Amino acid sequence: MNQSLWSLSGQRALVTGGTKGIGEAIVRQFLDLGAAVFIIARDNDLLQQQLTDYRQQGHTVDGLAADVSQPGVAAQVIEALQTSWNTLDILVNNAGTNIRKPTAEYSPAEYDHVLNTNQRSAYELTQAAYPLLKASGNAKVIMVSSVSGLTHTSSGSLYGMSKAALLQLTRNLAVEWAADGIRVNAVAPWYIRTPLASPVLTNPEKLGGILKRTPMNRVGEPEEVASVVSFLSMPASGYVTGQTIAVDGGLLAWGY
């Protein structure tokens, strides 16, 4: 077997929301697979602590404390990245948030917060990174969406519409940027054991409802999403673009 197909050795990756949950799992797998990683996260103390730990383990890693939901931050991120790299091989748009409530109760500020964090940040960062991705000649963009972008869940309409937008952006960019050697794919997780999902998963009634609708009868682990993201970043998936892979324990496949 050609081991190089299943490696990220020499690859340079940018991961947003990379200090917690799915993002942290992606960073750890990328580093273990040989990639150099640039991490974006809002919590500077946690970011610096993790950067120190990774470097002590011998990994090549850097990062920037930034809130990618804010206007103009995408350009700042790419400017900071360019102090180290002149190309980018992998971009993972993972930063996300949610406010769970009925649609009629959302305020304009809440709308802006969820959409700017989940959708606008991914669009603006991917757009800003385009010259570096094109310079790679073999770049990969992975959107961390959700099954909520594919079907109704109890996560709220703002979360669902923002995650659905990422899936259409994935399809558009996969076609538009194919000639530039850029592959674009998405993952769509169901409930994963992360800090964002903790308020739901620690509620016995809600957890029971989730498990009842999940054929595998459990929630997922961050590493199980990270493994799919890693595959989509590897040469082994070189003919895969414009796709969404659900990491959902069988939720979407289960009809009546």
Secondary structure, 3 states (H helix, E strand, C coil): CCHHHHCCCCCEEEEECCCCHHHHHHHHHHHHCCCEEEEEECCHHHHHHHHHHHHHCCCCEEEEECCCCCCCHHHHHHHHHCCCCCCCCEEEECCCCCCCCCHHHCCHHHHHHHHHHHHHHHHHHHHHHHHHHHHHCCEEEEEECCHHHCCCCCCCHHHHHHHHHHHHHHHHHHHHCHHHCEEEEEEEECCECCCCCHHHHCCHHHHHHHHHCCCCCCCECHHHHHHHHHHHHCHHHCCCCCCEEEECCCCCCCCC
